[in-house]
Amino acid sequence: MVTLGFLCRFENCVSLFGPTAEMDNVGSPSLFPLHRCKTIHLVRHAQGIHNVEGDKNYKAYMSPEYFDAHLTPLGWQQVDNLRKHVHSSGLIKKIDVVITSPLLRTIQTAVGVFGGEGYTDRMDVLPLMVANAGNSSRAAISSLDCPPILAVELCREHLGVHPCDKRRSISEYQCLFPAVDFSLIESDDDSLWKADVRETKEEVAARGMNFMNWLFTRKEKEIAIVTHSGFLFHTLGAFGNDCHPLVKKEISSQFRFMLVLQECFMLCDCICHN
């Protein structure tokens, strides 16, 4: 567990105090109205089939074999472990909405971690995931007693060139994940991914900032985001330029949980779970 700071609440305000003596000279605590705050839980998808070979040889990410890669058996174990933590900690009762990148590995992670219990066929309730979706060898997952799951293009992985980062059609996903909300995705086919053009790091970061700005148009206060390592790295690297260097380093490398303030991004009770 890595604690980067602690949050104190004063009626309708929050105050962030630095965690180390090295930061004592940064300045006094600041107060922010709670209505301008959102708590964001960042989740990188579990292990995908492309990660296994890609970790050995980066060129493997270029293989069409890994188009819209699904989770490995180890990836599903990681999902199960995180699900246990989310439930045992009581976090599942706090999350207002889960936002996921619309790729197979992120959707599988989102429904596996935050979805309901085992699904039983009912005409009036759609499953979050049908049995064996994406070669998962998993039972269907219920949409009961869990937060809504919303797919959003803005938090996709680094776009272009790598087939593993190209999504399938939304109509295919809707068959596999009937109760996931795909209504914000405008194109059935993947119009964003280009076979010969890779997003620049700056473009990924800019897209990430647009995503964060979009979050503030949402009414929900506590949000889980299931996304990708590249997206997180470049997006979080764009934050903290006005912070102490220690905080900037933590933002770009270590944390998984943060308090987000409109027009200002701060850290709170940061915990890393491997």
ROLUM-886521 format. One line per field, with one value per residue: residue number from 1; residue in one letter; x, y, z of N, C-alpha, C in turn. Coordinates in steps of 0.1 Angstrom, whole numbers. Example, Ala and Ser with C-alpha at 12.3 -4.5 7.8 and 13.67 -1.06 7.14 Angstrom:
residues 2
n: [1 / 2]
res: [A / S]
n.px: [132 / 128]
n.py: [-57 / -22]
n.pz: [78 / 71]
ca.px: [123 / 137]
ca.py: [-45 / -11]
ca.pz: [78 / 71]
c.px: [132 / 129]
c.py: [-33 / 0]
c.pz: [78 / 79]
END
This chain:
residues 274
n: [1 / 2 / 3 / 4 / 5 / 6 / 7 / 8 / 9 / 10 / 11 / 12 / 13 / 14 / 15 / 16 / 17 / 18 / 19 / 20 / 21 / 22 / 23 / 24 / 25 / 26 / 27 / 28 / 29 / 30 / 31 / 32 / 33 / 34 / 35 / 36 / 37 / 38 / 39 / 40 / 41 / 42 / 43 / 44 / 45 / 46 / 47 / 48 / 49 / 50 / 51 / 52 / 53 / 54 / 55 / 56 / 57 / 58 / 59 / 60 / 61 / 62 / 63 / 64 / 65 / 66 / 67 / 68 / 69 / 70 / 71 / 72 / 73 / 74 / 75 / 76 / 77 / 78 / 79 / 80 / 81 / 82 / 83 / 84 / 85 / 86 / 87 / 88 / 89 / 90 / 91 / 92 / 93 / 94 / 95 / 96 / 97 / 98 / 99 / 100 / 101 / 102 / 103 / 104 / 105 / 106 / 107 / 108 / 109 / 110 / 111 / 112 / 113 / 114 / 115 / 116 / 117 / 118 / 119 / 120 / 121 / 122 / 123 / 124 / 125 / 126 / 127 / 128 / 129 / 130 / 131 / 132 / 133 / 134 / 135 / 136 / 137 / 138 / 139 / 140 / 141 / 142 / 143 / 144 / 145 / 146 / 147 / 148 / 149 / 150 / 151 / 152 / 153 / 154 / 155 / 156 / 157 / 158 / 159 / 160 / 161 / 162 / 163 / 164 / 165 / 166 / 167 / 168 / 169 / 170 / 171 / 172 / 173 / 174 / 175 / 176 / 177 / 178 / 179 / 180 / 181 / 182 / 183 / 184 / 185 / 186 / 187 / 188 / 189 / 190 / 191 / 192 / 193 / 194 / 195 / 196 / 197 / 198 / 199 / 200 / 201 / 202 / 203 / 204 / 205 / 206 / 207 / 208 / 209 / 210 / 211 / 212 / 213 / 214 / 215 / 216 / 217 / 218 / 219 / 220 / 221 / 222 / 223 / 224 / 225 / 226 / 227 / 228 / 229 / 230 / 231 / 232 / 233 / 234 / 235 / 236 / 237 / 238 / 239 / 240 / 241 / 242 / 243 / 244 / 245 / 246 / 247 / 248 / 249 / 250 / 251 / 252 / 253 / 254 / 255 / 256 / 257 / 258 / 259 / 260 / 261 / 262 / 263 / 264 / 265 / 266 / 267 / 268 / 269 / 270 / 271 / 272 / 273 / 274]
res: [M / V / T / L / G / F / L / C / R / F / E / N / C / V / S / L / F / G / P / T / A / E / M / D / N / V / G / S / P / S / L / F / P / L / H / R / C / K / T / I / H / L / V / R / H / A / Q / G / I / H / N / V / E / G / D / K / N / Y / K / A / Y / M / S / P / E / Y / F / D / A / H / L / T / P / L / G / W / Q / Q / V / D / N / L / R / K / H / V / H / S / S / G / L / I / K / K / I / D / V / V / I / T / S / P / L / L / R / T / I / Q / T / A / V / G / V / F / G / G / E / G / Y / T / D / R / M / D / V / L / P / L / M / V / A / N / A / G / N / S / S / R / A / A / I / S / S / L / D / C / P / P / I / L / A / V / E / L / C / R / E / H / L / G / V / H / P / C / D / K / R / R / S / I / S / E / Y / Q / C / L / F / P / A / V / D / F / S / L / I / E / S / D / D / D / S / L / W / K / A / D / V / R / E / T / K / E / E / V / A / A / R / G / M / N / F / M / N / W / L / F / T / R / K / E / K / E / I / A / I / V / T / H / S / G / F / L / F / H / T / L / G / A / F / G / N / D / C / H / P / L / V / K / K / E / I / S / S / Q / F / R / F / M / L / V / L / Q / E / C / F / M / L / C / D / C / I / C / H / N]
n.px: [8 / 6 / 5 / -2 / -12 / -35 / -69 / -88 / -120 / -140 / -170 / -185 / -162 / -129 / -96 / -62 / -33 / 2 / 22 / 48 / 78 / 95 / 78 / 68 / 73 / 59 / 35 / 6 / -24 / -51 / -85 / -114 / -146 / -169 / -187 / -175 / -159 / -147 / -144 / -121 / -115 / -90 / -85 / -65 / -68 / -70 / -46 / -41 / -42 / -24 / -5 / 11 / 28 / 37 / 52 / 75 / 84 / 82 / 73 / 53 / 29 / 21 / 9 / -18 / -31 / -38 / -59 / -82 / -77 / -85 / -89 / -65 / -63 / -49 / -54 / -81 / -80 / -68 / -89 / -108 / -95 / -94 / -121 / -128 / -115 / -128 / -154 / -150 / -139 / -160 / -162 / -177 / -203 / -201 / -195 / -207 / -209 / -195 / -170 / -159 / -133 / -141 / -131 / -125 / -109 / -110 / -137 / -144 / -129 / -142 / -169 / -164 / -151 / -169 / -195 / -227 / -237 / -237 / -255 / -289 / -313 / -336 / -364 / -369 / -345 / -314 / -283 / -250 / -228 / -227 / -225 / -192 / -182 / -161 / -142 / -139 / -145 / -162 / -189 / -221 / -227 / -245 / -266 / -277 / -279 / -255 / -233 / -241 / -226 / -207 / -197 / -171 / -155 / -134 / -115 / -99 / -72 / -39 / -42 / -43 / -24 / -15 / -31 / -43 / -54 / -76 / -110 / -139 / -171 / -198 / -222 / -215 / -204 / -226 / -241 / -225 / -223 / -249 / -262 / -244 / -239 / -238 / -245 / -233 / -214 / -208 / -203 / -208 / -189 / -152 / -141 / -120 / -95 / -66 / -48 / -23 / -15 / -3 / -14 / 1 / 21 / 14 / -12 / -26 / -25 / -39 / -64 / -69 / -72 / -94 / -112 / -112 / -122 / -147 / -157 / -166 / -189 / -207 / -231 / -224 / -205 / -186 / -165 / -155 / -130 / -122 / -95 / -65 / -29 / -12 / -29 / -34 / -8 / 1 / -20 / -21 / 5 / 2 / -8 / -2 / 18 / 19 / 25 / 44 / 76 / 77 / 50 / 42 / 57 / 45 / 19 / 23 / 32 / 25 / -1 / -34 / -58 / -76 / -85 / -104 / -105 / -124 / -107 / -85 / -62 / -59 / -44 / -55 / -56 / -41 / -38 / -20 / -27 / -15]
n.py: [-12 / 22 / 53 / 85 / 108 / 125 / 131 / 157 / 166 / 194 / 203 / 215 / 214 / 204 / 194 / 191 / 176 / 175 / 145 / 141 / 152 / 165 / 180 / 200 / 226 / 235 / 249 / 262 / 241 / 238 / 247 / 233 / 233 / 206 / 200 / 204 / 183 / 151 / 116 / 94 / 62 / 44 / 18 / -4 / -26 / -62 / -89 / -93 / -114 / -104 / -91 / -111 / -121 / -97 / -85 / -100 / -96 / -66 / -63 / -81 / -69 / -59 / -80 / -94 / -114 / -107 / -91 / -69 / -79 / -105 / -114 / -133 / -166 / -160 / -133 / -133 / -144 / -122 / -104 / -116 / -114 / -87 / -81 / -93 / -76 / -52 / -57 / -66 / -44 / -27 / -9 / -14 / -5 / 22 / 32 / 51 / 49 / 30 / 35 / 24 / 16 / 8 / -18 / -53 / -65 / -46 / -43 / -68 / -69 / -48 / -57 / -81 / -73 / -54 / -62 / -79 / -109 / -144 / -151 / -158 / -170 / -147 / -131 / -104 / -92 / -83 / -99 / -87 / -98 / -124 / -160 / -174 / -152 / -137 / -158 / -166 / -186 / -184 / -181 / -166 / -131 / -113 / -83 / -73 / -55 / -39 / -12 / 9 / 3 / 20 / 25 / 43 / 61 / 79 / 71 / 51 / 29 / 39 / 49 / 33 / 14 / -9 / -39 / -51 / -30 / -22 / -20 / -42 / -43 / -23 / -35 / -62 / -63 / -57 / -80 / -97 / -84 / -75 / -58 / -37 / -2 / 12 / 36 / 61 / 58 / 66 / 55 / 24 / 7 / 7 / 37 / 53 / 40 / 36 / 19 / 26 / 49 / 61 / 74 / 103 / 109 / 133 / 137 / 116 / 124 / 148 / 139 / 124 / 146 / 158 / 138 / 138 / 164 / 159 / 142 / 159 / 168 / 150 / 137 / 120 / 113 / 95 / 75 / 47 / 39 / 20 / 12 / 17 / 10 / 27 / 48 / 58 / 64 / 85 / 104 / 110 / 119 / 145 / 159 / 179 / 198 / 222 / 214 / 203 / 186 / 160 / 153 / 154 / 133 / 111 / 112 / 105 / 80 / 61 / 61 / 49 / 58 / 87 / 121 / 143 / 176 / 201 / 220 / 216 / 192 / 168 / 145 / 117 / 96 / 75 / 43 / 15 / -14 / -44]
n.pz: [0 / -9 / 4 / -6 / 3 / 26 / 32 / 44 / 56 / 58 / 66 / 38 / 23 / 11 / 22 / 13 / 25 / 23 / 22 / 31 / 47 / 30 / 15 / 30 / 27 / 6 / 8 / 25 / 34 / 10 / 5 / -10 / -25 / -20 / -39 / -63 / -67 / -78 / -72 / -85 / -96 / -109 / -133 / -148 / -175 / -171 / -177 / -212 / -241 / -260 / -244 / -234 / -254 / -264 / -243 / -244 / -270 / -287 / -313 / -316 / -310 / -334 / -347 / -366 / -353 / -328 / -328 / -313 / -286 / -262 / -227 / -209 / -192 / -168 / -167 / -161 / -136 / -123 / -125 / -109 / -84 / -80 / -80 / -56 / -38 / -43 / -34 / -7 / 5 / 4 / -17 / -39 / -33 / -34 / -59 / -85 / -112 / -138 / -162 / -192 / -216 / -250 / -258 / -261 / -240 / -220 / -215 / -206 / -183 / -169 / -165 / -152 / -128 / -117 / -121 / -116 / -97 / -105 / -135 / -141 / -163 / -173 / -185 / -182 / -175 / -187 / -193 / -182 / -194 / -218 / -216 / -220 / -235 / -258 / -259 / -233 / -215 / -194 / -171 / -176 / -167 / -143 / -145 / -123 / -92 / -93 / -104 / -132 / -164 / -187 / -220 / -235 / -260 / -258 / -238 / -249 / -258 / -270 / -303 / -335 / -359 / -343 / -342 / -319 / -306 / -321 / -323 / -324 / -341 / -328 / -327 / -326 / -300 / -285 / -286 / -271 / -247 / -234 / -215 / -212 / -217 / -247 / -259 / -262 / -282 / -315 / -340 / -356 / -367 / -363 / -366 / -357 / -355 / -373 / -399 / -407 / -394 / -364 / -333 / -319 / -289 / -277 / -288 / -276 / -250 / -251 / -259 / -236 / -217 / -227 / -222 / -193 / -189 / -199 / -180 / -160 / -169 / -162 / -138 / -118 / -88 / -78 / -95 / -115 / -137 / -164 / -183 / -203 / -202 / -217 / -223 / -197 / -189 / -206 / -203 / -175 / -173 / -182 / -162 / -132 / -137 / -123 / -97 / -68 / -76 / -65 / -62 / -89 / -100 / -86 / -96 / -123 / -123 / -101 / -88 / -83 / -76 / -72 / -61 / -79 / -88 / -102 / -126 / -111 / -101 / -77 / -52 / -32 / -5 / -18 / -32 / -43 / -61 / -70]
ca.px: [0 / 13 / -3 / 4 / -17 / -47 / -80 / -96 / -132 / -146 / -183 / -186 / -149 / -119 / -83 / -52 / -21 / 13 / 25 / 62 / 85 / 101 / 68 / 63 / 75 / 51 / 25 / -5 / -34 / -61 / -99 / -122 / -160 / -170 / -196 / -166 / -149 / -151 / -134 / -119 / -108 / -84 / -83 / -59 / -74 / -62 / -37 / -46 / -33 / -14 / 5 / 20 / 39 / 42 / 62 / 87 / 88 / 73 / 68 / 41 / 17 / 17 / 3 / -33 / -36 / -42 / -70 / -91 / -73 / -93 / -81 / -59 / -68 / -43 / -61 / -94 / -77 / -66 / -102 / -114 / -89 / -98 / -135 / -129 / -111 / -139 / -165 / -146 / -137 / -172 / -162 / -188 / -215 / -199 / -193 / -220 / -209 / -182 / -168 / -149 / -129 / -149 / -123 / -129 / -102 / -115 / -151 / -143 / -124 / -152 / -180 / -159 / -149 / -180 / -208 / -234 / -233 / -240 / -267 / -299 / -321 / -348 / -369 / -369 / -332 / -304 / -270 / -239 / -220 / -232 / -215 / -181 / -180 / -147 / -134 / -135 / -149 / -168 / -204 / -228 / -226 / -257 / -265 / -284 / -271 / -242 / -234 / -242 / -213 / -209 / -185 / -167 / -143 / -123 / -105 / -93 / -57 / -32 / -49 / -36 / -13 / -15 / -44 / -49 / -61 / -87 / -122 / -148 / -183 / -206 / -233 / -210 / -203 / -240 / -245 / -217 / -225 / -262 / -266 / -235 / -244 / -229 / -252 / -225 / -205 / -216 / -201 / -208 / -175 / -142 / -136 / -109 / -82 / -60 / -38 / -10 / -12 / -4 / -15 / 13 / 19 / 7 / -26 / -32 / -26 / -50 / -76 / -72 / -77 / -108 / -120 / -113 / -132 / -161 / -162 / -172 / -203 / -214 / -236 / -219 / -194 / -176 / -165 / -145 / -126 / -114 / -88 / -53 / -17 / -7 / -38 / -32 / 5 / 1 / -30 / -16 / 17 / -2 / -12 / 8 / 29 / 20 / 27 / 58 / 81 / 74 / 36 / 42 / 62 / 35 / 8 / 26 / 38 / 22 / -14 / -46 / -70 / -74 / -96 / -103 / -112 / -125 / -97 / -73 / -62 / -52 / -43 / -61 / -55 / -37 / -34 / -17 / -30 / -9]
ca.py: [0 / 34 / 64 / 97 / 120 / 122 / 140 / 161 / 172 / 205 / 205 / 213 / 216 / 194 / 200 / 181 / 178 / 167 / 133 / 140 / 164 / 172 / 189 / 209 / 240 / 238 / 259 / 257 / 234 / 245 / 243 / 232 / 229 / 192 / 198 / 205 / 172 / 137 / 106 / 86 / 50 / 40 / 4 / -8 / -39 / -74 / -93 / -98 / -123 / -96 / -87 / -122 / -121 / -83 / -83 / -106 / -90 / -56 / -65 / -90 / -60 / -57 / -92 / -94 / -125 / -102 / -81 / -67 / -90 / -108 / -117 / -146 / -171 / -152 / -120 / -135 / -145 / -109 / -98 / -122 / -109 / -73 / -81 / -96 / -64 / -42 / -61 / -67 / -30 / -19 / 1 / -16 / 2 / 36 / 35 / 55 / 45 / 24 / 39 / 15 / 17 / -2 / -29 / -65 / -67 / -36 / -46 / -81 / -65 / -40 / -65 / -91 / -67 / -46 / -67 / -87 / -123 / -153 / -148 / -168 / -165 / -140 / -123 / -90 / -86 / -87 / -101 / -79 / -106 / -138 / -171 / -176 / -140 / -134 / -170 / -164 / -198 / -179 / -181 / -153 / -122 / -106 / -69 / -69 / -51 / -34 / 1 / 9 / 3 / 28 / 24 / 56 / 60 / 88 / 65 / 40 / 29 / 46 / 45 / 31 / 5 / -21 / -46 / -53 / -18 / -19 / -26 / -48 / -34 / -22 / -45 / -75 / -61 / -57 / -94 / -103 / -76 / -69 / -47 / -26 / 9 / 17 / 46 / 72 / 56 / 71 / 46 / 9 / 2 / 15 / 48 / 60 / 33 / 37 / 9 / 32 / 61 / 60 / 87 / 108 / 109 / 145 / 135 / 107 / 132 / 157 / 131 / 122 / 158 / 159 / 128 / 143 / 175 / 153 / 136 / 170 / 170 / 139 / 140 / 111 / 118 / 85 / 69 / 38 / 40 / 8 / 17 / 10 / 16 / 38 / 60 / 63 / 70 / 98 / 113 / 114 / 127 / 158 / 166 / 182 / 207 / 232 / 207 / 199 / 175 / 147 / 150 / 151 / 119 / 102 / 113 / 99 / 66 / 52 / 60 / 43 / 64 / 102 / 130 / 152 / 188 / 209 / 229 / 214 / 178 / 165 / 131 / 114 / 82 / 67 / 29 / 7 / -28 / -51]
ca.pz: [0 / -10 / 7 / -11 / 10 / 33 / 29 / 56 / 52 / 66 / 61 / 24 / 17 / 13 / 23 / 10 / 31 / 18 / 30 / 35 / 52 / 18 / 9 / 40 / 23 / -6 / 11 / 34 / 27 / 3 / 6 / -22 / -22 / -24 / -51 / -74 / -66 / -81 / -68 / -97 / -94 / -122 / -134 / -161 / -178 / -167 / -188 / -224 / -249 / -267 / -235 / -231 / -264 / -265 / -233 / -249 / -283 / -290 / -326 / -315 / -310 / -348 / -353 / -367 / -345 / -315 / -330 / -301 / -277 / -250 / -215 / -207 / -179 / -157 / -166 / -154 / -121 / -118 / -124 / -97 / -72 / -78 / -76 / -41 / -30 / -45 / -26 / 7 / 9 / 3 / -28 / -49 / -29 / -35 / -73 / -91 / -126 / -143 / -175 / -198 / -230 / -257 / -263 / -255 / -227 / -209 / -211 / -198 / -170 / -162 / -161 / -142 / -115 / -111 / -125 / -105 / -94 / -116 / -142 / -144 / -174 / -170 / -197 / -179 / -171 / -196 / -187 / -186 / -203 / -220 / -213 / -229 / -243 / -261 / -256 / -218 / -208 / -181 / -170 / -179 / -156 / -141 / -144 / -111 / -80 / -97 / -110 / -146 / -171 / -199 / -229 / -240 / -270 / -254 / -229 / -255 / -259 / -281 / -315 / -348 / -363 / -335 / -343 / -306 / -302 / -329 / -317 / -333 / -343 / -316 / -328 / -320 / -285 / -279 / -285 / -261 / -234 / -237 / -206 / -212 / -224 / -258 / -265 / -265 / -293 / -327 / -352 / -353 / -370 / -357 / -375 / -351 / -356 / -387 / -400 / -411 / -386 / -349 / -325 / -312 / -274 / -274 / -292 / -266 / -238 / -254 / -258 / -221 / -211 / -232 / -214 / -180 / -190 / -202 / -167 / -152 / -174 / -156 / -125 / -108 / -80 / -76 / -108 / -118 / -151 / -168 / -195 / -207 / -196 / -225 / -221 / -184 / -188 / -213 / -197 / -162 / -175 / -186 / -150 / -122 / -140 / -113 / -84 / -64 / -84 / -59 / -66 / -103 / -102 / -82 / -106 / -136 / -122 / -90 / -81 / -90 / -70 / -69 / -60 / -90 / -85 / -114 / -128 / -103 / -99 / -64 / -48 / -19 / 0 / -30 / -29 / -55 / -60 / -81]
c.px: [9 / 3 / 4 / -1 / -30 / -56 / -87 / -109 / -137 / -159 / -184 / -173 / -140 / -105 / -73 / -39 / -10 / 17 / 39 / 68 / 91 / 91 / 62 / 64 / 68 / 41 / 15 / -16 / -44 / -74 / -106 / -136 / -162 / -178 / -187 / -156 / -156 / -140 / -133 / -110 / -103 / -81 / -77 / -64 / -64 / -54 / -44 / -37 / -22 / -2 / 15 / 32 / 45 / 53 / 75 / 93 / 78 / 66 / 55 / 28 / 13 / 10 / -13 / -39 / -42 / -52 / -80 / -89 / -82 / -84 / -76 / -65 / -62 / -50 / -74 / -92 / -75 / -79 / -109 / -108 / -93 / -113 / -136 / -126 / -123 / -151 / -162 / -144 / -149 / -173 / -173 / -201 / -214 / -198 / -207 / -221 / -195 / -181 / -157 / -146 / -137 / -141 / -126 / -122 / -107 / -129 / -152 / -139 / -135 / -163 / -176 / -157 / -161 / -194 / -214 / -229 / -237 / -254 / -276 / -309 / -334 / -352 / -368 / -356 / -322 / -291 / -260 / -230 / -226 / -221 / -204 / -178 / -165 / -138 / -130 / -137 / -154 / -183 / -209 / -227 / -239 / -255 / -273 / -275 / -257 / -243 / -235 / -228 / -215 / -196 / -183 / -154 / -131 / -112 / -99 / -78 / -52 / -37 / -40 / -25 / -14 / -29 / -51 / -57 / -72 / -99 / -130 / -161 / -191 / -217 / -228 / -209 / -216 / -245 / -238 / -220 / -238 / -266 / -255 / -240 / -234 / -235 / -244 / -215 / -213 / -215 / -201 / -194 / -165 / -136 / -124 / -95 / -78 / -48 / -24 / -6 / -14 / -5 / -2 / 10 / 11 / -8 / -33 / -35 / -38 / -63 / -80 / -77 / -91 / -117 / -122 / -123 / -146 / -166 / -170 / -186 / -212 / -219 / -230 / -206 / -183 / -176 / -153 / -142 / -117 / -108 / -75 / -41 / -12 / -16 / -35 / -18 / 6 / -8 / -25 / -3 / 14 / -6 / 0 / 19 / 30 / 22 / 42 / 63 / 77 / 60 / 35 / 46 / 52 / 24 / 11 / 30 / 31 / 7 / -25 / -59 / -68 / -87 / -94 / -111 / -112 / -115 / -85 / -73 / -53 / -52 / -49 / -61 / -52 / -32 / -32 / -20 / -24 / -17]
c.py: [12 / 46 / 77 / 109 / 116 / 134 / 144 / 168 / 182 / 209 / 204 / 216 / 204 / 201 / 189 / 185 / 170 / 156 / 133 / 153 / 172 / 182 / 199 / 224 / 244 / 248 / 253 / 250 / 243 / 239 / 243 / 228 / 215 / 191 / 200 / 193 / 159 / 128 / 96 / 74 / 45 / 26 / 1 / -23 / -50 / -79 / -98 / -107 / -116 / -93 / -98 / -122 / -107 / -80 / -89 / -100 / -79 / -57 / -73 / -81 / -57 / -68 / -91 / -105 / -119 / -91 / -81 / -78 / -92 / -112 / -131 / -153 / -164 / -139 / -122 / -138 / -131 / -102 / -103 / -116 / -95 / -72 / -84 / -84 / -54 / -45 / -61 / -53 / -22 / -9 / -1 / -9 / 17 / 41 / 39 / 50 / 39 / 28 / 30 / 19 / 6 / -12 / -41 / -67 / -58 / -39 / -58 / -77 / -57 / -48 / -76 / -85 / -61 / -51 / -75 / -101 / -131 / -150 / -160 / -162 / -159 / -131 / -108 / -84 / -92 / -89 / -90 / -85 / -120 / -148 / -172 / -164 / -138 / -146 / -170 / -177 / -195 / -179 / -167 / -145 / -114 / -90 / -64 / -65 / -47 / -20 / -1 / 9 / 9 / 28 / 38 / 55 / 68 / 82 / 52 / 40 / 37 / 41 / 43 / 21 / -8 / -27 / -48 / -42 / -13 / -27 / -33 / -39 / -34 / -32 / -59 / -74 / -62 / -71 / -101 / -97 / -68 / -57 / -36 / -15 / 14 / 29 / 59 / 70 / 57 / 61 / 32 / 3 / 12 / 25 / 55 / 53 / 33 / 27 / 14 / 45 / 58 / 73 / 90 / 108 / 121 / 144 / 126 / 115 / 142 / 151 / 128 / 134 / 160 / 150 / 133 / 155 / 170 / 147 / 147 / 174 / 160 / 143 / 132 / 116 / 108 / 75 / 59 / 39 / 28 / 11 / 10 / 17 / 27 / 50 / 66 / 70 / 84 / 109 / 119 / 122 / 142 / 166 / 170 / 191 / 219 / 227 / 206 / 187 / 161 / 143 / 146 / 137 / 109 / 101 / 104 / 85 / 57 / 51 / 54 / 49 / 79 / 109 / 140 / 164 / 196 / 220 / 227 / 199 / 175 / 150 / 129 / 100 / 72 / 53 / 22 / -8 / -35 / -64]
c.pz: [0 / -7 / 4 / -3 / 18 / 32 / 42 / 51 / 62 / 61 / 46 / 17 / 19 / 14 / 21 / 17 / 25 / 27 / 35 / 39 / 41 / 12 / 18 / 36 / 10 / -4 / 20 / 26 / 21 / 5 / -7 / -19 / -28 / -36 / -64 / -75 / -72 / -77 / -80 / -93 / -107 / -122 / -148 / -163 / -174 / -179 / -200 / -232 / -256 / -257 / -233 / -241 / -266 / -255 / -236 / -261 / -287 / -303 / -326 / -315 / -324 / -354 / -354 / -358 / -332 / -317 / -318 / -291 / -265 / -238 / -215 / -194 / -167 / -156 / -159 / -139 / -115 / -116 / -111 / -84 / -69 / -74 / -61 / -33 / -31 / -36 / -11 / 13 / 10 / -8 / -38 / -46 / -31 / -49 / -79 / -106 / -130 / -158 / -181 / -213 / -238 / -265 / -255 / -241 / -216 / -205 / -203 / -184 / -162 / -157 / -151 / -129 / -109 / -114 / -113 / -104 / -106 / -121 / -143 / -154 / -169 / -182 / -195 / -175 / -181 / -188 / -191 / -196 / -205 / -217 / -224 / -239 / -245 / -257 / -241 / -210 / -194 / -182 / -173 / -166 / -155 / -141 / -132 / -100 / -83 / -104 / -125 / -152 / -185 / -207 / -235 / -248 / -265 / -245 / -235 / -255 / -270 / -294 / -327 / -348 / -356 / -336 / -330 / -301 / -311 / -324 / -328 / -334 / -330 / -316 / -323 / -305 / -279 / -277 / -273 / -247 / -235 / -228 / -204 / -221 / -234 / -265 / -269 / -277 / -306 / -338 / -348 / -356 / -364 / -367 / -370 / -354 / -371 / -388 / -402 / -403 / -371 / -343 / -319 / -297 / -270 / -278 / -281 / -254 / -239 / -253 / -243 / -214 / -215 / -224 / -200 / -179 / -191 / -188 / -159 / -158 / -168 / -142 / -114 / -101 / -78 / -88 / -110 / -133 / -155 / -182 / -197 / -202 / -204 / -224 / -208 / -183 / -194 / -207 / -184 / -162 / -178 / -174 / -141 / -125 / -130 / -98 / -81 / -72 / -78 / -63 / -81 / -106 / -98 / -91 / -118 / -135 / -112 / -87 / -90 / -85 / -67 / -68 / -71 / -87 / -99 / -115 / -119 / -99 / -86 / -61 / -34 / -16 / -12 / -26 / -42 / -52 / -72 / -85]
END
